[in-house]
């Protein structure tokens, strides 16, 4: 069976649900067809004409980028403009485009976690908590004859996932009563009389993002014409979602030692930082891309060093006042590793596809010695 764009989209949404993206962001399908069959995918940070040429040269039917090609809604498409020419090129060559941006930054095992792993920052927590996953309690009454079938269908569809456990549930036996009316088509019992049947009360927890799918599965598998079930929104906190990470190095070192390590790991051409070279570093906070707005959060969380990109002059002054070391590692440099993250993830999830890591440098900044 051929893999389609929708299969890739569904797989990536498991890693980075669209619900995690910031309101201003535009993630998912940018351009193309969900039903398009694909055999080769190009993975990149940005999308421009050189990336599209690279995809064409490698016979790729799909491009997956980190930065969206469309940030804002389009009022018109001028085919003579640079963007319009690229759009025309996508369509004429039957290439689709997906983008996973802030949802991938925030996701557990997403880009910030991948950056932390690369920089050997361990035992990470969210630097700034944004929200908590919404949870629901599902209670459904199932006849004994269909209990195992309905239960496993619901759990296999994703219900009952709780922390490091899956397929969690609780059940109690009981007796249900019902009186089928003249227009009913009861699976059990007789019309016009009150019937009593042995049933099992089944309870489990459902994540909001899985709710619609699981309810459909339950309705399809349950034998009753009218299913008796209750759905409660829980005040329990689910998975914590946040931006940036903070963790610890396995061993303390000086700022100079650690920055030299970061420079090698990220392939930095220069170091732009705040702090004394002999400063003690053990707790490190980071945020891929543009994270100057998290400087105070990093300081309050006890970071010895904060690493991000797009740092301005007054941001550096703020770090000085907070007595915290700061490294501007670059927006491009802290996010270009997204190509390897996507390749590693997709190669495990969907096999039989040729995943190509772009070799094009789309960094607008140039460096001279």
VENRAMO-V583098 format. One record per pair of residues at least 4 apart in sequence whose ideal C-beta (glycine too) atoms are under 7 Angstrom apart, sorted by the first residue. I is the first residue (numbers start at 1). J is the second residue. D is the distance in whole Angstrom. If there is no record, write none. Layout:
# VENRAMO-V583098
[[I & J & D] [I & J & D]]
This chain:
# VENRAMO-V583098
[[2 & 37 & 4] [3 & 7 & 5] [3 & 38 & 6] [3 & 350 & 6] [3 & 352 & 7] [3 & 353 & 6] [4 & 34 & 7] [4 & 35 & 6] [4 & 36 & 6] [4 & 37 & 6] [4 & 38 & 7] [5 & 9 & 6] [5 & 32 & 6] [5 & 33 & 6] [5 & 34 & 5] [5 & 36 & 5] [5 & 38 & 6] [5 & 62 & 6] [5 & 96 & 5] [6 & 10 & 6] [6 & 34 & 4] [6 & 35 & 7] [7 & 11 & 6] [7 & 350 & 6] [8 & 12 & 6] [8 & 62 & 7] [8 & 98 & 7] [8 & 350 & 7] [9 & 13 & 6] [9 & 28 & 7] [9 & 29 & 6] [9 & 34 & 7] [9 & 98 & 6] [11 & 346 & 7] [11 & 349 & 5] [11 & 350 & 6] [12 & 16 & 6] [12 & 100 & 6] [13 & 17 & 6] [13 & 18 & 6] [15 & 107 & 6] [15 & 109 & 7] [15 & 110 & 7] [15 & 345 & 6] [16 & 20 & 6] [16 & 100 & 5] [16 & 103 & 4] [16 & 104 & 4] [16 & 107 & 4] [16 & 110 & 6] [17 & 103 & 6] [17 & 209 & 5] [18 & 27 & 6] [18 & 28 & 6] [18 & 103 & 6] [19 & 209 & 6] [20 & 103 & 4] [20 & 106 & 5] [20 & 107 & 6] [20 & 241 & 6] [21 & 25 & 4] [21 & 27 & 5] [21 & 101 & 7] [21 & 102 & 5] [21 & 103 & 4] [22 & 102 & 5] [25 & 68 & 7] [25 & 101 & 5] [25 & 102 & 5] [26 & 68 & 5] [26 & 70 & 6] [26 & 71 & 6] [27 & 68 & 7] [27 & 99 & 6] [27 & 100 & 6] [27 & 101 & 5] [27 & 103 & 5] [28 & 98 & 7] [29 & 34 & 6] [29 & 98 & 6] [30 & 68 & 6] [30 & 69 & 5] [30 & 70 & 6] [30 & 97 & 4] [30 & 98 & 7] [30 & 99 & 5] [31 & 69 & 7] [31 & 87 & 7] [31 & 90 & 5] [31 & 96 & 7] [31 & 97 & 5] [32 & 36 & 6] [32 & 90 & 7] [32 & 95 & 7] [32 & 96 & 3] [32 & 97 & 6] [33 & 96 & 6] [36 & 61 & 6] [36 & 96 & 5] [38 & 61 & 4] [38 & 62 & 5] [38 & 353 & 7] [39 & 61 & 7] [39 & 353 & 6] [39 & 354 & 6] [40 & 58 & 6] [40 & 59 & 6] [40 & 60 & 4] [40 & 61 & 6] [40 & 354 & 4] [40 & 356 & 6] [41 & 60 & 6] [41 & 62 & 5] [41 & 64 & 6] [41 & 353 & 6] [41 & 355 & 5] [41 & 356 & 7] [42 & 54 & 6] [42 & 55 & 4] [42 & 58 & 7] [42 & 60 & 4] [42 & 63 & 5] [42 & 356 & 5] [42 & 358 & 6] [43 & 64 & 5] [43 & 339 & 5] [43 & 342 & 5] [43 & 343 & 6] [43 & 355 & 6] [43 & 356 & 7] [43 & 357 & 5] [43 & 358 & 6] [44 & 51 & 5] [44 & 63 & 7] [44 & 65 & 5] [44 & 339 & 6] [44 & 358 & 4] [45 & 65 & 7] [45 & 66 & 5] [45 & 67 & 6] [45 & 332 & 7] [45 & 335 & 6] [45 & 336 & 5] [45 & 338 & 6] [45 & 339 & 7] [45 & 362 & 6] [46 & 51 & 7] [46 & 65 & 6] [46 & 67 & 5] [46 & 362 & 4] [47 & 51 & 5] [47 & 63 & 7] [47 & 65 & 5] [47 & 69 & 5] [47 & 97 & 7] [48 & 362 & 6] [49 & 53 & 6] [49 & 86 & 6] [50 & 54 & 6] [50 & 360 & 5] [51 & 55 & 7] [51 & 63 & 7] [51 & 358 & 6] [51 & 360 & 6] [51 & 362 & 7] [52 & 56 & 6] [52 & 86 & 6] [52 & 89 & 6] [52 & 90 & 7] [53 & 57 & 6] [54 & 58 & 6] [54 & 358 & 6] [54 & 360 & 5] [55 & 60 & 4] [55 & 63 & 5] [55 & 95 & 6] [56 & 93 & 6] [58 & 356 & 6] [60 & 95 & 7] [60 & 356 & 7] [61 & 95 & 6] [61 & 96 & 7] [62 & 95 & 7] [62 & 96 & 5] [62 & 98 & 7] [63 & 95 & 6] [63 & 97 & 5] [64 & 98 & 5] [64 & 342 & 6] [65 & 69 & 7] [65 & 97 & 7] [65 & 99 & 5] [66 & 99 & 7] [66 & 100 & 7] [66 & 101 & 6] [66 & 104 & 7] [66 & 335 & 6] [66 & 338 & 4] [67 & 99 & 7] [67 & 101 & 6] [68 & 99 & 4] [68 & 101 & 6] [69 & 97 & 6] [69 & 99 & 7] [70 & 74 & 7] [77 & 84 & 5] [77 & 87 & 6] [78 & 84 & 5] [79 & 84 & 4] [79 & 85 & 6] [79 & 88 & 5] [80 & 84 & 6] [81 & 85 & 7] [82 & 86 & 7] [83 & 87 & 6] [84 & 88 & 6] [85 & 89 & 6] [86 & 90 & 7] [87 & 91 & 7] [88 & 92 & 6] [89 & 93 & 6] [90 & 95 & 5] [90 & 97 & 6] [100 & 104 & 4] [101 & 105 & 7] [102 & 106 & 6] [103 & 107 & 6] [104 & 110 & 5] [104 & 111 & 5] [105 & 110 & 6] [105 & 111 & 5] [105 & 112 & 6] [105 & 243 & 6] [105 & 288 & 6] [105 & 289 & 7] [106 & 110 & 6] [106 & 130 & 7] [106 & 241 & 6] [106 & 242 & 7] [106 & 243 & 6] [108 & 113 & 7] [109 & 113 & 5] [110 & 114 & 7] [111 & 115 & 6] [111 & 288 & 5] [111 & 335 & 7] [111 & 338 & 5] [111 & 341 & 6] [112 & 116 & 6] [112 & 244 & 6] [112 & 245 & 5] [112 & 286 & 7] [112 & 287 & 6] [112 & 288 & 5] [113 & 117 & 6] [113 & 124 & 7] [113 & 245 & 6] [114 & 118 & 6] [114 & 337 & 6] [114 & 341 & 5] [115 & 119 & 6] [115 & 286 & 6] [115 & 288 & 5] [115 & 334 & 6] [115 & 337 & 6] [116 & 121 & 4] [116 & 124 & 5] [116 & 245 & 5] [116 & 247 & 6] [116 & 286 & 6] [118 & 265 & 6] [118 & 337 & 6] [119 & 262 & 6] [119 & 265 & 6] [119 & 286 & 7] [120 & 249 & 7] [120 & 250 & 7] [121 & 245 & 7] [121 & 247 & 4] [121 & 249 & 7] [121 & 284 & 5] [121 & 286 & 7] [122 & 247 & 5] [122 & 248 & 6] [122 & 250 & 6] [123 & 247 & 5] [123 & 248 & 6] [124 & 245 & 4] [124 & 246 & 7] [124 & 247 & 4] [125 & 245 & 7] [125 & 246 & 6] [125 & 247 & 7] [126 & 240 & 6] [126 & 242 & 3] [126 & 244 & 7] [126 & 245 & 7] [127 & 242 & 7] [127 & 243 & 7] [127 & 244 & 3] [127 & 245 & 6] [127 & 246 & 5] [127 & 285 & 5] [127 & 287 & 7] [127 & 294 & 6] [127 & 297 & 6] [127 & 298 & 6] [127 & 301 & 6] [128 & 242 & 5] [128 & 243 & 5] [128 & 244 & 6] [128 & 294 & 6] [128 & 297 & 5] [129 & 240 & 6] [129 & 242 & 4] [130 & 241 & 5] [130 & 242 & 5] [130 & 243 & 6] [131 & 241 & 5] [132 & 237 & 4] [132 & 238 & 6] [132 & 240 & 6] [132 & 241 & 7] [133 & 207 & 6] [133 & 208 & 7] [133 & 238 & 3] [133 & 239 & 4] [133 & 241 & 7] [134 & 208 & 4] [134 & 233 & 7] [134 & 238 & 6] [135 & 205 & 6] [135 & 207 & 6] [135 & 234 & 4] [135 & 236 & 6] [135 & 238 & 5] [136 & 206 & 5] [136 & 208 & 7] [136 & 211 & 6] [136 & 231 & 6] [136 & 232 & 6] [136 & 233 & 6] [136 & 234 & 6] [137 & 203 & 7] [137 & 205 & 6] [137 & 232 & 4] [137 & 234 & 6] [138 & 159 & 7] [138 & 203 & 7] [138 & 204 & 6] [138 & 206 & 5] [138 & 229 & 7] [138 & 231 & 6] [139 & 201 & 6] [139 & 203 & 5] [139 & 229 & 6] [139 & 230 & 4] [140 & 202 & 5] [140 & 218 & 6] [140 & 227 & 7] [140 & 229 & 4] [141 & 176 & 6] [141 & 199 & 5] [141 & 201 & 6] [141 & 228 & 5] [142 & 146 & 6] [142 & 147 & 5] [142 & 150 & 5] [142 & 199 & 6] [142 & 200 & 5] [142 & 202 & 6] [142 & 222 & 7] [143 & 188 & 6] [143 & 197 & 6] [143 & 199 & 6] [143 & 223 & 7] [144 & 198 & 5] [144 & 199 & 7] [144 & 200 & 6] [146 & 150 & 5] [146 & 223 & 5] [147 & 151 & 6] [147 & 200 & 5] [148 & 152 & 6] [149 & 153 & 6] [149 & 221 & 6] [150 & 154 & 6] [150 & 218 & 7] [150 & 221 & 5] [150 & 222 & 5] [151 & 155 & 6] [151 & 169 & 7] [151 & 202 & 6] [152 & 156 & 6] [153 & 157 & 6] [153 & 217 & 5] [153 & 221 & 4] [154 & 159 & 5] [154 & 204 & 7] [154 & 214 & 6] [154 & 217 & 6] [154 & 218 & 5] [155 & 159 & 5] [155 & 160 & 5] [155 & 167 & 4] [155 & 169 & 6] [155 & 204 & 7] [157 & 213 & 6] [157 & 214 & 5] [157 & 217 & 4] [158 & 210 & 4] [158 & 213 & 7] [158 & 214 & 6] [159 & 204 & 5] [159 & 205 & 7] [159 & 206 & 5] [159 & 210 & 7] [159 & 214 & 5] [160 & 166 & 6] [160 & 167 & 5] [160 & 168 & 4] [160 & 169 & 5] [160 & 204 & 4] [160 & 205 & 6] [161 & 166 & 5] [161 & 207 & 7] [162 & 168 & 5] [162 & 205 & 6] [168 & 204 & 7] [168 & 205 & 7] [169 & 202 & 6] [169 & 203 & 6] [169 & 204 & 4] [170 & 203 & 5] [171 & 200 & 5] [171 & 201 & 6] [171 & 202 & 5] [172 & 201 & 5] [173 & 200 & 6] [174 & 199 & 6] [174 & 201 & 6] [175 & 196 & 6] [175 & 197 & 7] [175 & 198 & 6] [175 & 199 & 7] [176 & 197 & 6] [176 & 199 & 4] [177 & 194 & 6] [177 & 195 & 7] [177 & 196 & 5] [178 & 189 & 7] [178 & 195 & 6] [179 & 193 & 6] [179 & 194 & 5] [180 & 184 & 4] [180 & 186 & 4] [180 & 189 & 6] [180 & 191 & 4] [182 & 191 & 7] [184 & 191 & 6] [184 & 225 & 6] [185 & 225 & 5] [186 & 191 & 7] [186 & 225 & 6] [187 & 223 & 4] [187 & 224 & 6] [187 & 225 & 6] [188 & 195 & 7] [188 & 197 & 5] [189 & 195 & 3] [189 & 197 & 7] [190 & 195 & 6] [206 & 210 & 6] [206 & 211 & 5] [206 & 214 & 5] [207 & 238 & 6] [210 & 214 & 5] [211 & 215 & 6] [212 & 216 & 7] [213 & 217 & 7] [214 & 218 & 6] [215 & 219 & 6] [216 & 220 & 6] [217 & 221 & 6] [218 & 222 & 6] [219 & 227 & 6] [222 & 227 & 5] [243 & 287 & 6] [244 & 285 & 6] [244 & 286 & 7] [244 & 287 & 4] [244 & 291 & 6] [244 & 294 & 5] [245 & 286 & 6] [246 & 283 & 7] [246 & 285 & 4] [246 & 298 & 7] [246 & 301 & 5] [246 & 303 & 6] [247 & 284 & 6] [248 & 282 & 6] [248 & 283 & 6] [249 & 253 & 7] [249 & 281 & 7] [249 & 282 & 6] [249 & 284 & 6] [252 & 280 & 6] [252 & 281 & 7] [252 & 282 & 4] [253 & 257 & 4] [253 & 258 & 5] [253 & 281 & 6] [254 & 277 & 6] [254 & 278 & 5] [254 & 279 & 7] [254 & 281 & 7] [255 & 259 & 6] [255 & 275 & 5] [255 & 276 & 7] [255 & 277 & 6] [255 & 279 & 4] [255 & 281 & 5] [255 & 305 & 7] [255 & 325 & 5] [256 & 260 & 6] [256 & 277 & 4] [257 & 261 & 7] [258 & 262 & 6] [258 & 281 & 5] [258 & 305 & 7] [259 & 263 & 6] [259 & 271 & 5] [259 & 273 & 6] [259 & 327 & 6] [260 & 264 & 7] [261 & 265 & 6] [262 & 266 & 6] [262 & 307 & 7] [262 & 327 & 7] [262 & 329 & 7] [263 & 268 & 4] [263 & 271 & 6] [266 & 329 & 6] [266 & 333 & 5] [266 & 334 & 7] [268 & 329 & 6] [268 & 330 & 7] [268 & 333 & 6] [269 & 367 & 5] [270 & 367 & 7] [272 & 328 & 4] [273 & 325 & 7] [273 & 326 & 6] [273 & 327 & 5] [274 & 316 & 5] [274 & 319 & 5] [274 & 320 & 6] [274 & 325 & 6] [274 & 326 & 4] [275 & 279 & 5] [275 & 325 & 3] [275 & 326 & 7] [279 & 325 & 6] [280 & 304 & 7] [281 & 304 & 5] [281 & 305 & 5] [281 & 325 & 7] [282 & 304 & 6] [283 & 302 & 6] [283 & 303 & 5] [283 & 304 & 5] [284 & 303 & 6] [284 & 304 & 7] [284 & 305 & 5] [284 & 307 & 7] [285 & 298 & 4] [285 & 301 & 6] [285 & 303 & 4] [285 & 306 & 5] [286 & 307 & 4] [286 & 308 & 7] [287 & 291 & 3] [287 & 294 & 5] [287 & 308 & 5] [288 & 334 & 4] [288 & 335 & 5] [289 & 309 & 6] [289 & 331 & 5] [289 & 334 & 6] [289 & 335 & 5] [290 & 309 & 6] [290 & 310 & 4] [290 & 331 & 6] [291 & 308 & 3] [291 & 309 & 7] [292 & 308 & 7] [292 & 310 & 6] [292 & 311 & 5] [292 & 312 & 6] [292 & 315 & 4] [294 & 298 & 6] [294 & 308 & 7] [295 & 299 & 7] [295 & 306 & 6] [295 & 315 & 6] [295 & 318 & 5] [295 & 319 & 6] [296 & 300 & 6] [297 & 301 & 6] [298 & 303 & 4] [298 & 306 & 4] [298 & 324 & 7] [299 & 303 & 6] [299 & 322 & 4] [299 & 324 & 5] [303 & 324 & 6] [304 & 324 & 7] [304 & 325 & 6] [305 & 325 & 4] [305 & 327 & 7] [306 & 319 & 7] [306 & 324 & 6] [306 & 326 & 5] [307 & 327 & 5] [307 & 329 & 5] [308 & 334 & 7] [309 & 328 & 6] [309 & 329 & 6] [309 & 330 & 5] [309 & 331 & 4] [309 & 333 & 7] [309 & 334 & 5] [310 & 331 & 5] [311 & 315 & 5] [311 & 316 & 6] [311 & 326 & 7] [311 & 328 & 4] [313 & 317 & 7] [314 & 318 & 6] [315 & 319 & 7] [316 & 320 & 7] [316 & 326 & 6] [317 & 321 & 7] [318 & 322 & 6] [319 & 324 & 5] [319 & 326 & 4] [329 & 333 & 5] [329 & 334 & 5] [330 & 334 & 6] [331 & 335 & 6] [332 & 336 & 6] [332 & 363 & 4] [337 & 341 & 6] [338 & 342 & 6] [339 & 343 & 6] [339 & 357 & 5] [339 & 358 & 6] [340 & 344 & 6] [340 & 357 & 7] [341 & 345 & 6] [342 & 346 & 6] [343 & 347 & 6] [343 & 355 & 5] [343 & 357 & 6] [344 & 348 & 7] [345 & 349 & 6] [346 & 350 & 6] [346 & 355 & 6] [347 & 355 & 6]]
